Amino acid sequence: MTALLDLQGLHRRFRVPEAAGRPAGWLHAVEDVSLTLGRGEALGLVGESGCGKSTLAGLVARLADPDQGRILFDGEDLARLPARRAAHAPWRRRIQMVFQDPGESLDPRLTAIQAVMRPLRRLNGLKGAAAETAARRALDRVHLPRSLHDRLPHQLSGGQLARVGIARAIAPGPDLLILDEPTSALDVSIQAVILTLLHDLRAELGLACLFVSHDLNVVRLVTDRVAVMYLGRLIETGPTARVFDAPAHPYTAGLIAAIPRIPAPGAPPPPRRRLAGEPASPIDPDPQRCRFEGRCPRAAAICRERMPQLAGQGARQVACHLPLADPV
Ligand SMILES: Nc1ncnc2c1ncn2[C@@H]1O[C@H](COP(=O)(O)OP(=O)(O)OP(=O)(O)O)[C@@H](O)[C@H]1O
């Protein structure tokens, strides 16, 4: 059976203007990414801030155009239609997005029910009472009490807003949900409720999910497979349990080792914090360069290749987080 989504050799770069003595250049936000997603499957897209997760998700959601590559959805290449003309494409209702901050992504002038009715009118051609009935059904599915259906976004809590954002995404009957950090703006207790809701909806509606997150604990809980990105490239994909238990790439191992864990009762205390001025980190405090640039011991070929190009463009923000276990 063909994959629901089949990304082939996707590239997306951004022009970086000249600044502070640095010449203008290109930032390769997504570089030669190929990836598949099966029907009903949940795929986690992880990696540190700035590695290109949201850019890749935006290409799949057709919010932006790739410079190169194919986005096969049910066998049809969506990249052939420019993003600006995708709003009315027949497949539009089948790919929906849940955004990071529902408060920002919802129109402040629309009540919850109006927000959910809008895509039903535009994408499903429903009108009047039919659109309202379908919207109420979607809001019921996310357990938003009917007493809140006519409230504006500023009259709803973060968790309630998240429910509206999810209802709006599932209402048109999608096959694929793209979730970009869907719970990172929420309190931890609400996060768990929303993740459970998403899990139940996936099972109930047979949805495939592309789940973008830098929270590996969350990804481990809710996905079947994981794809790890580093500086625009995919460096590892595999079943979630396998990637977490036996990561194949040292960068993935570093990411997993950096997951905050609550120590078990009686466990030894964590290492003390470094004192001011005490040297130890392999990441040079100079924001322009990595101290190990060009001689990284952990086969970080991507890093070697990209560092000169990124130097001076905030490259330290995408510095590797590899553990310090075997220093050079
Ligand atoms: N419109 C744009 N113009 C120029 N550069 C951009 C643009 N959008 C993203 N970038 C750059 O592309 C790179 C990838 O950004 P992206 O938002 O995809 O990363 P991310 O992994 O989603 O990060 P985060 O987890 O912090 O959201 C970053 O270096 C970012 O600064």
The ligand as an ORCA input file, in Angstrom:
! r2SCAN-3c Opt
* xyz 0 1
  N      10.903     33.268      6.670
  C      12.146     33.029      7.027
  N      13.166     33.824      6.580
  C      14.449     33.576      6.906
  N      14.828     32.547      7.706
  C      13.866     31.741      8.183
  C      12.479     31.950      7.881
  N      11.766     30.979      8.515
  C      12.650     30.221      9.176
  N      13.894     30.673      8.982
  C      15.140     30.089      9.516
  O      15.140     28.724      9.119
  C      15.692     27.908     10.160
  C      14.672     26.845     10.531
  O      13.594     27.492     11.196
  P      12.351     26.661     11.772
  O      11.382     27.628     12.351
  O      11.853     25.741     10.720
  O      13.050     25.814     12.921
  P      12.374     24.919     14.070
  O      13.158     23.659     14.141
  O      10.915     24.790     13.833
  O      12.660     25.818     15.342
  P      11.746     25.991     16.678
  O      11.732     24.654     17.359
  O      12.506     27.027     17.457
  O      10.388     26.453     16.237
  C      16.025     28.851     11.306
  O      17.402     29.154     11.237
  C      15.175     30.085     11.028
  O      15.792     31.238     11.535
*
